[in-house]
Amino acid sequence: MSVELLAKCFASTRGVLANVTPEQLQGTETPCASWSVQELVDHIVNGTTWFAAIAESGTPPGEDVFPPFTADNVVEVFDAGSARAVKAFAADGALERIMHLPFGDLPGAAFVYIACGDTFTHGWDLAKATGQSTDLDPETAAQLLEIVSPMLPDALRGEEGHAPFGPRQEAPAGATAADKVAAFMGRRI
């Protein structure tokens, strides 16, 4: 189920990424206060390769592994990284292997959900920043929220720049499933 969920999170974010115009890359406001739209796109696209490389080897890659991309081929590079990551996590033993991450060691079975949450939430961030609908894949959002809710302790929450996740926010009544994920991850809805 975890690799299938990752593929769905990639597909959801791909849909948002494919609708970003070159002009929107110049935008500066995103739900990630310290990132511009271009920096958010860079993180999303490079994240696919980062997740893949760790799932393949168990350790973070160097900066030299990230493929270059432009507004013209950003979706193509995202697709290649996504396919590589899904294949890497689906490989025999990948979910059982210990992944040595900058913030600690985790089994691949837990790390894949970090990849899911990061990809889906930043897809929501990009949709919000570029004026797209944030009502992203409701089934995937609900499944993701159910899985990651018990995995994210308050110890990892705090102000941007000081903790990996922002303080949990309350989603308003009637919020979409994707908005609930974003609020759980610390975004103001």
Residue pairs with C-beta under 8 A, 6 or more apart in sequence:
2 89
2 95
2 109
2 112
2 113
2 116
3 86
3 89
3 90
3 95
3 112
5 112
5 113
5 116
5 140
5 143
5 144
5 147
6 85
6 86
6 89
6 112
6 115
6 116
6 119
7 82
7 86
8 137
8 139
8 140
8 143
9 115
9 116
9 117
9 119
9 120
9 123
9 140
9 144
10 48
10 78
10 82
10 85
10 86
10 119
11 137
12 120
12 123
12 136
12 137
12 140
13 44
13 78
13 119
13 120
13 122
13 123
13 126
14 75
14 78
14 79
14 82
15 123
15 136
16 123
16 124
16 126
16 127
16 130
16 132
16 136
17 41
17 44
17 45
17 74
17 75
17 78
17 123
17 126
18 75
19 130
19 132
20 37
20 41
20 74
20 126
20 130
21 130
22 71
24 37
24 129
24 130
25 37
25 38
25 41
25 71
26 37
26 38
27 36
27 37
27 129
27 130
28 36
28 37
29 37
29 129
30 36
30 37
30 40
30 125
30 126
30 128
30 129
31 124
31 125
31 128
31 129
31 182
31 187
31 188
32 40
32 122
32 125
32 160
33 160
34 160
34 161
35 43
37 126
37 129
37 130
40 122
40 125
40 126
40 129
41 74
41 126
43 122
44 78
44 119
44 122
44 123
44 126
45 69
45 74
45 77
45 78
45 81
46 66
46 81
47 81
47 115
47 118
47 119
47 122
48 78
48 80
48 81
48 82
48 84
48 85
48 119
49 61
49 65
49 66
49 67
49 81
49 84
49 85
50 60
50 61
50 66
51 81
51 85
51 88
51 89
51 111
51 115
51 119
52 81
52 84
52 85
52 87
52 88
53 60
53 61
53 65
53 88
54 60
54 61
54 99
54 101
54 111
55 85
55 88
55 89
55 91
55 94
55 99
55 108
55 111
55 112
56 88
56 91
56 94
58 97
58 98
58 99
58 100
59 99
59 100
60 100
60 101
60 102
67 77
67 80
67 81
69 76
69 77
85 115
88 94
89 95
89 108
89 112
89 115
94 108
95 107
95 108
95 109
95 112
96 107
96 108
96 109
97 107
97 108
98 105
98 106
98 107
98 108
99 105
99 106
99 107
99 108
99 111
101 111
103 164
106 114
110 151
113 147
113 148
113 151
116 144
116 147
116 148
117 144
117 148
117 152
117 181
117 185
120 136
120 140
120 141
120 144
120 178
120 181
121 181
121 182
121 185
121 187
123 136
124 134
124 136
124 178
124 179
124 181
124 182
124 187
125 182
125 187
126 132
127 133
127 134
127 136
128 134
128 182
128 187
134 176
134 178
134 179
134 182
135 176
135 178
135 179
136 176
136 178
137 178
138 176
138 177
138 178
139 177
141 176
141 177
141 178
141 180
141 181
142 177
144 181
145 177
145 180
145 181
145 184
148 184
149 184
152 165
152 184
152 185
154 168
156 163
156 164
156 165
157 163
157 165
157 166
157 167
157 168
157 186
158 165
158 166
158 167
159 166
159 167
160 166
165 185
165 186
166 185
166 186
166 187
167 186
168 183
168 184
168 186
169 183
169 184
169 186
169 187
169 188
169 189
170 183
171 179
171 180
171 182
171 183
171 184
171 189
172 179
172 189
175 183
175 189
179 189
182 189
183 189
